Amino acid sequence: MTRVRTLALLALVGLILWPTVAVAQSATTPAVGLAGIAGKYERVWGFDNTTQTWKLYDPAIPAAFSDLTTLTRGKGYWLFAKEDATLVYNEKSYSLFKGWNLIGWLD
C-alpha cells in the first residue's frame, strides 16, 4: 500500500526576487530599498553567516539599535508586513502579504 503525504504551505509567506539596478551596486540601506512600503512593515531580519547571528532593522527604533544596516546582493531577508502591500522598485512591482515575507535580494 502506498502512503501519500500532503505538505501544507503557509499563505503568509511570499518570496520575491529583488531586481537588478546596476552592476556596480551590491548593497543598499533598508530605508532606501524599502522606501516604497514605508509604514507598511514592522521589521526586517537577516542572518549573517560569518558571525552566525541574526541582524535586525526596525524603522520604529533609533538607527543605533538596528544592526542590519545593508541589504546585500545574494542574501535573503525576512520582512514582517503590517498589511498587504506592493513594493515597487526599479519599475517592477512585488506583492507582499500581511505577515512574514521572504525577500531574495538581487539588487
Sequence and secondary structure as in RCSB ss.txt:
>XXXX:A:sequence
MTRVRTLALLALVGLILWPTVAVAQSATTPAVGLAGIAGKYERVWGFDNTTQTWKLYDPAIPAAFSDLTTLTRGK
GYWLFAKEDATLVYNEKSYSLFKGWNLIGWLD
>XXXX:A:secstr
          TT  EEE     SS  EE HHHHTGGGTTSEEEEEEEETTTTEEEEE TTS GGG     EETTE
EEEEEESS EEEEETTEEEEE SEEEEEEE  
